[in-house]
Amino acid sequence: MLANMHWITLTILSAFFLATADALSKRYLSHYRAGELVLVRFGVSGALLLPLLLWQPWPQLSTVFWGWIALSLPLELIAMWLYMLAIREAPLSLTLPYLAFTPAFNTLTAYLLLGETVSWSGFSGILLVVSGAWLLNLESAQPGTRRKVLAPFRAITRERGSRLMLAVAAIYSLTSVTSKGALLHVTPEFFGPLYFVLLGSASVVIFASRDVSSWRALSRHPVAHLGIGLFMAAMVVTHFYAIAHIEVAYMVAVKRTSLLFGMLYGAWLFGERGLQKNLVAGVLMVLGVLLIVS
C-alpha cells in the first residue's frame, strides 16, 4: 500500500512540475522562438541534472542501448519544438489535453505494427479521450442538424495549437516505445539524467550553435530560465523514480493529470475561459487514459 502511494505521489508531483514549467514558459517566454524555448527547457534542465549524472556510477552501456537513444533523441527534439509552438501560440486549455491521445495512438501503432487488438476497456478509454476532445471544442457546435455534432472535431483542424499538440502526442507514442527500449538496459535513476543531459547537449548543437541571437536570448531572462529548468529537472527526477516502482504505462497514465494542472494555470494566469467545462473534458480524457492502460 505504501509503495503504491509512493509512486502515485511522485507521479502527481512530476505532473505538477511539468505543468508549472509549461505555464512559466508561456507567461515569461512566449516571445521566444520555439527553438529558443527548446534550448531553455532541455539545455538548462540538462545542465542542472549533470551533477546528478556524474555522481552516479556508470553501468556498461551496450550498442543496443545507444541505438535506442539514437532513435529517441531526434524524435524528442522535434516533439518539444512542436510542443513549444503549441503552448506559445494557443491557450493551454486547448493544447495540453491533446497529450491524452498518446496512449490512444499507441493502441493504433500496436495494431498496425504488431497485430495487437484493443480490449473493451481500451476501446472505452479511447471513446472517453475522443469525448473529452469533443467537449473541449463544444462552442463550435450548435443544436440542430447532425452535421453540427461533428463541428467540434472540425474545430480541432482549425485550431493550430490543437493540431500541433496532436502531432506531439503521435510522436510521444513512438518515443514511449524507443525510450522504454533504452530503459531496459539501465536503471531509471541513471537513464533520466543521462537522457536530459543528451537532449540538452543536442539542443545546444541544433538551436544555438549556428545562431548567436539564441545565446543572447538566454541572457535576457535568467531567473525565468532557471525556474523553468528547475521545474523540468524536478519533473525528470520524480518521473524516473516513480517508474522505478511501477510499470511505465501506469505511471505515464497518471502523469497525464498534468493537463488538469495546465488548465488551472490557464484560468489563473491567462484568464482562459470555460474552466468548468474544460476540467470536465480533461477528467474524461485522464479517465480514458487510465482505461486504455488498465
N, C-alpha and C positions, 0 to 999 in steps of 0.2 A: 504493500500500500504506500509506504513512504517513498519507495523507488519510483512508483507511478507519479506521485505528487512532485517528485524532484524533477523529472524530465518535463512534466507539464508546466511547472513554474519557469524552468529555464526557457522553454519554447515560447511561452507568452511574453517573457522578458525580451527574447530575441525579436518577436513580432513588434513589440513596442519600440525597441531601439531602431528597427528598420523604418517604421512609420515616422519616427521622430527625425531621422536623417532625411527622409523624403520631404517632410514639412519644412525643415530648415533649408534644404536645397531650394525649394520653391520660394520661400519667403525672402531669403537673402541673396540668392544667386540666380534668380530667374533671368537676369540679363546676360548671363554667361552663355557661350555657345555649348552645345551638347558635349562636344569633345572635352571642353574645359571642365564640365561637371563630372565627366567620367574620370578625369585626371584627379579631381578633388576626392571623389568617392573611393576610388581604388588606390590612388597614389598616397594620400595622407593616411588612410587606414592601413595600407601595406607597410608604410614607414613605422607606424605605431606598433604593428604586430611583429616587426623584425626582431626586436629583443626577445620576444616570447619564442620565436622560431629558433634563434641562436642558443637560447638557454636549454633547449631540449637535446637529448642525444638523438642523432640522426640514424634511422634504420637504413638498411641496404635497399636502394631503390632500383627496381628492375626496369628493363626496357619496356615491358608491358605497361608499367605504371606511367612512364614518360610518354608512351603512345596515347594513353587515355588523356593525359594532361595536354598533349599537343592538339587533340581533338576538342577539348573543352575550352581552352583559353580564347581562341578567336570567336567561338560562339558566345561566350560570356561577355566579351568586349562589345560585340555587336548588340547583344541584348541590352546591356547597360546604356549604350548610346541611344538606342530607341526608347528605353525607359526614361532617360533624362529628357529627350524630346517631348515625350508624352506628358510628364508631370510639369514641365516648363510651360507648355502651351495650353493645357486643358485643366479643368477642375479635378482635384484629387478624387472626388466622389464619382467622376465619370471615367477614371483611368485605372486606379488601383484595383477596383473589384474584378477587372477582367483577368487579373492574375489567377483567379479561381478556375479559369479554363485550362490551366496547365495539366491537372490530372485527367480532365476530360480528353484533352489531346493525347495524353499518354495511353488511354484506352484505345484510341483510334490507331496510333502507331503500333501498339501491341497486336492489334487485329491484322493490320496490313503487313507487318513485318514477320510476325510470329504465329499468326493464325489464332491468337487467343481471343476468346469470346467474352463479352461483358456479362457479369451476373445481373440478376434482377436488382439487387441493391445498387450495383454500379450504374445500371441504366436509370434507376430512380434518382441517383445522385446527379447524373448528367442533366436530367429534366429539371432538377432544382436549380442547378447552376444557370441553365438557359432561362428559367423562370425569373431568376434574380436579375439577369441581364435585361430581360423584357421590362421588368418593373422599374429599373433604373431610367429607362427611356420612355416611361409611361406618358409623359406630357405630349409626346408625338402622336399618341393615339386618341381618337375621338370616338364617342359612342356612335354606333350606326352600322356601317357595312362591314363585311368580313375583311375587306382589304385594310381597314383601319386597324384591325387587330395585329397585322403584320408591320404596321408603321414603326413601332419601337425598334424592331430589328433593322428596318431600313435606316433608322436614325443612327444606328451604330456605324453604318457605312459612311454617313455624312460627317460624323464626329472624328476628326483626325486623331485626337488623343486616344479614343477608344480603339481605333484601328491599329495604332502603334502598339498599344498595350496587348492587344490580341496577338500581334506578331511576337511580342516579348514572351507571352505565355507559350506560344508554339515553340520558340527556341528553348525556353526553360524545360519543356517536355523532353527535349533532346539532351540538354546538359544534365538533367536529373539522372539520365542513364550513363553518360560518359563520366561524370564526376563520381558516381557510385562505383563504376568500374575501377577508377583510380583508388577510391577509398577502401576497396577490398585488400589493397596491398600495404596500407599503413594505418595507424591509429587515427581516429577523428581529431584528437588533440594536436597531432602533428600536421595533419592534412590542412586544417583550417588556416593557420598562419602561413604555411608554405603557399597555399593556393592564392591567398590575397597578396602576399609579397610578390609572387609571379605576376599576378594581374596588375599590381601597381607598377612594376617594372615595365611590363608590356604597354601600359597606358602612357608612361613617360616616353617610350620609344615612338609610339604611334601618334600621340596627340601633342607632344611638346617638343620633340627633338627637331622638328622642321619648322616650328613656328615660335618665334621669340615672344610674340604677344601673349601666348599661353602662360609663359613664365611670369610676364608682367601681371597677368590677371590673378595669378596665385598670390601675388604680394599685396593685393588690394584689400582683401577681407580675411586676414589671418585668423581672427577669433572665430568667424563663421566656419572657415575651413577646418580649424582644429575641433570645433564642436561636432561637425558632420563626421570627421574622421574618427573621433572618439566613439560616437554612437555606432558607426559602421563596424569599428573594431570590437565593441561590446556585443554587437549582433553576431559577429563571427564566432567569438568565444562561447557565448551561450548556445548558439546554433549547434556547434560541433560537440560541445559537452553534452547537450541533450541527445544528439544522435548516438552517443556512446551508451545510452541507457535504453534506447528503443529503436525499432525499425525505422528506416528513413521515411517511408511512406506515411506512417502515422505522425511523425514529427513534423513533416512538411505540411500535412493537412491541418494540424493545429496552428502552425505558424501563419496560415492564411488569415488568422484573426488580425493580422497587420492591416488588412483592408478596412476593418472596422475602426481601428485606431486612426487610420488615414482619413476616414470620413469625419470623425470627430475633430481632427485637426483642420479639415477643410471648412467645417462650420465655424470653428473657434477663431482661426487665424485669418481666413479669407472670406468669411461671410457667405459661404456656399449655401444655397437654399435647399429645402426639401430633406432635411436631416432625418426626420422620422421615416419617410418613405425609403430613403437611401439605406438607412440602417436595416430596415426590414428586408430589403433586397440583398444587402450584404450578409445578413444572418442566413438567408436562404442559400446563398452561394457557399458559405462556410459549411453548412449542414450537408450540402450536396457533395462537397469535397470529402467530408468525413464518411459519407455513404460509399463513395467511389473506392476509397481505400480500405473499407471495412471487410 
